[in-house]
Amino acid sequence: MVCKTTFCPVVKFQELAGKLQHASFGIPGGKGLFSPIHRALKNPIKPIRITEALRAALLDWRTLVQHLGQHPTPVQLLVTEYPNYVQYTDACKLGAGGVITPGMEATPFWVWQYEWPRDIQQELVSATTPHGKLTINDLELAGLVLGWLVLEQVVPDLTFKHVGMFCDNTSAVAWAYKGSTSTSIAAARLLRLLSLRQRVRQASSLTPMNIAGKDNAMADIPSRAFKNGEFFHAQENLVSFFNSAFPLPQELSWNVFKVPHKLASRVISCLRGEQLQMESLYKLPKLGKSIGSIGQTTAKIVPPTLSSPDCHPANVPSSSQHLQHGFGPALTVEEIQSKFKRSRMRSRPSPRPANWLENVVPSTKVREHTFYPSND
């Protein structure tokens, strides 16, 4: 058993990693546990030393495999569809923020923000702190993960739901899509948290997407409103500011979710490089009332008016409903399908003829001169 040893031969460890990689396609949450494994294989030492972080990752894997034996994976968790909910996130040295909007399913519009603790701000690598432990990529990923935790609080049931998240940091998006990294310990901890939370809520795989910074204004504002500057006045009342700056159609109103420290503590611990027990990630702390609004107590969800039997169902946003400037991509049915079409196709089988006899089989004839010519 590799977990009980101090060192492992490279070939044996590579074989184990390959088996786990293959199994991860059918085990939700598995891809978020690969960071320590990939880190060990990045510069393999013969034999590979089984560190505490690596041993913890293997024990996590053992837990998932044992659970799979009694709880088969529903196919709905493995197939990517158009998102039921769409979120935009952003983070900077000061804090993180984001908005949650309807996707293919109607839901209230939410805005949230959270200010990083002082020690996290001081650890960001910059001209004045060149030896900091955190990069802006780490903070952007932390904002994305925190956005997921907020989504869990405002959407009661995420079972088999599909979520799309936009972020203007390419590294954070790549990490979230792949589920692992071998370059950042903080990011590795965050990806583990994100994957396990998706597993707990039985949500379909997250679809992270990159967005241009100029189109991410809604998330930029709450994340940067913690100091006296361009967006500081939004801090006084986020809901009032968003209702004025980004008015919603059909008399809808924005809602604000005030992120309590108890909820953000898991993300903060990851940024500090702490290795949390799987049990603490499976169970979030109970929260009090963290929701506020202005004007209306809750945002009304008004289904689109159906003009013919062929129109979209009531829980699908109207394709003619265009959002105001500053929302980034317009959240219409056509825009959602256009933005997420490519990611949706990744989880689907390649098209093939219904009759297997029509499949084109590659030629097995031995071909000559298939190698590069030698120097002779």
BELUR-V606372 format. One record per residue. N is the residue number from 1. PHI is phi as a letter, one per 40 degrees, with the letter a starting at -180 (NA if undefined). NEAR is the number of other ideal C-beta (glycine too) atoms within 10 Angstrom. Layout:
n = <N	N>
phi = <PHI	PHI>
near = <NEAR	NEAR>
This chain:
n = <1	2	3	4	5	6	7	8	9	10	11	12	13	14	15	16	17	18	19	20	21	22	23	24	25	26	27	28	29	30	31	32	33	34	35	36	37	38	39	40	41	42	43	44	45	46	47	48	49	50	51	52	53	54	55	56	57	58	59	60	61	62	63	64	65	66	67	68	69	70	71	72	73	74	75	76	77	78	79	80	81	82	83	84	85	86	87	88	89	90	91	92	93	94	95	96	97	98	99	100	101	102	103	104	105	106	107	108	109	110	111	112	113	114	115	116	117	118	119	120	121	122	123	124	125	126	127	128	129	130	131	132	133	134	135	136	137	138	139	140	141	142	143	144	145	146	147	148	149	150	151	152	153	154	155	156	157	158	159	160	161	162	163	164	165	166	167	168	169	170	171	172	173	174	175	176	177	178	179	180	181	182	183	184	185	186	187	188	189	190	191	192	193	194	195	196	197	198	199	200	201	202	203	204	205	206	207	208	209	210	211	212	213	214	215	216	217	218	219	220	221	222	223	224	225	226	227	228	229	230	231	232	233	234	235	236	237	238	239	240	241	242	243	244	245	246	247	248	249	250	251	252	253	254	255	256	257	258	259	260	261	262	263	264	265	266	267	268	269	270	271	272	273	274	275	276	277	278	279	280	281	282	283	284	285	286	287	288	289	290	291	292	293	294	295	296	297	298	299	300	301	302	303	304	305	306	307	308	309	310	311	312	313	314	315	316	317	318	319	320	321	322	323	324	325	326	327	328	329	330	331	332	333	334	335	336	337	338	339	340	341	342	343	344	345	346	347	348	349	350	351	352	353	354	355	356	357	358	359	360	361	362	363	364	365	366	367	368	369	370	371	372	373	374	375	376>
phi = <NA	c	c	c	b	c	b	b	d	d	c	c	c	c	c	c	c	c	c	c	c	c	c	c	c	b	b	d	g	c	c	c	b	c	d	c	c	c	c	c	c	c	b	c	b	c	c	c	c	c	c	c	c	c	c	c	c	c	c	c	c	c	c	c	c	c	c	c	c	b	b	d	c	c	c	c	c	b	b	c	b	c	c	c	b	b	b	b	b	a	a	a	c	c	a	b	a	a	b	b	b	c	b	c	b	c	a	c	c	b	b	a	a	a	c	c	c	d	c	c	c	c	c	c	c	a	c	c	b	c	b	c	c	b	b	c	c	c	c	c	c	c	c	c	c	c	c	c	c	c	d	c	c	c	b	d	b	b	c	g	c	b	b	b	b	c	a	c	b	c	c	c	c	c	c	c	c	c	g	a	a	b	b	b	c	c	c	c	c	c	c	c	c	c	c	c	c	c	c	c	c	f	c	c	d	c	b	c	b	c	b	c	d	c	c	b	c	c	c	c	c	c	c	b	c	c	b	c	a	c	b	c	c	c	c	c	a	c	c	c	c	c	c	c	c	b	c	c	c	f	f	c	b	c	b	b	b	c	c	c	c	c	c	c	c	c	c	c	c	c	c	c	g	c	c	c	c	d	c	c	c	c	b	c	c	c	b	c	c	b	b	b	a	b	g	b	c	a	c	c	b	b	c	c	c	c	b	a	c	c	c	c	c	c	c	b	c	c	c	c	c	c	c	c	c	h	c	g	c	c	c	b	d	c	c	c	c	c	c	b	c	c	c	c	c	c	c	b	c	c	c	a	c	c	c	c	c	c	c	c	c	d	c	b	c	c	b	c	f	c	b	c	c	c	c	c>
near = <6	15	14	7	14	9	12	19	13	14	11	13	20	15	11	15	16	10	11	20	14	9	14	20	11	13	20	23	24	23	21	27	27	25	27	24	22	17	20	23	15	9	8	12	9	8	15	22	11	19	13	9	17	20	16	18	26	19	12	21	21	12	15	20	13	10	12	15	7	6	8	8	15	13	9	14	18	14	15	18	17	20	25	21	23	29	25	27	33	30	30	19	18	19	25	29	32	31	28	25	22	21	24	23	18	16	19	21	22	26	25	29	28	29	18	26	16	8	10	22	19	15	22	19	15	12	5	8	13	7	6	15	17	24	19	16	21	29	27	26	32	28	28	28	29	28	30	23	19	27	25	17	17	16	19	7	9	20	12	16	20	25	24	23	26	28	26	21	25	11	19	27	20	14	26	27	16	15	21	21	23	17	14	21	22	24	27	26	27	29	25	28	23	27	27	22	23	22	20	16	18	16	25	23	21	23	24	23	19	15	20	10	11	10	16	24	18	25	29	22	24	26	27	23	23	20	14	8	10	11	18	12	11	21	17	9	14	24	20	14	21	24	19	11	15	19	13	18	12	12	11	17	19	26	23	21	21	16	23	15	10	13	21	22	15	21	28	17	17	26	25	16	15	12	15	16	9	16	8	14	23	12	9	16	11	7	13	8	7	16	17	13	16	16	11	15	10	10	18	10	15	13	14	19	10	12	8	5	5	6	13	14	10	12	14	18	24	17	16	11	15	13	20	11	9	14	18	23	17	16	19	16	18	10	17	22	13	12	21	21	10	10	19	16	10	11	14	9	5	5	5	10	9	5	7	7	6	8	8	7	6	5	7	5	5	6	6	5	6	6	6	6	6	5	4	3>
